Amino acid sequence: MKIRKAQLHDSEVLAALCITVWIDTYCFEGIEPAHASYVLTEFTPEKLSKRIESKAVYVAELGDLIVGVSVLDEETFEIETLYVLPRFTGKGAGRLLISELKKHTSSGLFLTCWEGNMGAREFYGKLGFVESGEAFFELDGKRIRNVELRNS
């Protein structure tokens, strides 16, 4: 497994990866129209290209294939995205991506995570992240509680 900086030509693969992980994480009862609309507008190759140009975006590769992605806002040190394909969780991709992001700050990182995503919360806890607050995500008129996690 290796980590590298994302390139513009990765944007289509990253769009497919983000949609796959988002649906696997949040659509446990099936895909609602609001879910479909969200992923198809949020995770476009064009939007991912803009992130690659303006943020610290890294990919985890196994061989020559992308299995994970992270997006860091280098001004706030927020991990905006950390997605690993479900069949590759537990194989080191997330840990390597976090390690790469830590190189960008000496003051720590933070992120928000859906409160019901216990696998992710456990993963971040093992890496020293602790709950530091809450945030809300709005989708289709519903407020979804996220927890804020920080490390130092």
Secondary structure, 3 states (H helix, E strand, C coil): CEEEECCHHHHHHHHHHHHHHHHHHHCCCCCCHHHHHHHHHHCCHHHHHHHHHHCEEEEEEECCEEEEEEEEECCCCEEEEEEECHHHCCCCHHHHHHHHHHCCCCCCCEEEEECCCHHHHHHHHHCCCEEEEEEEEEECCEEEEEEEEECC
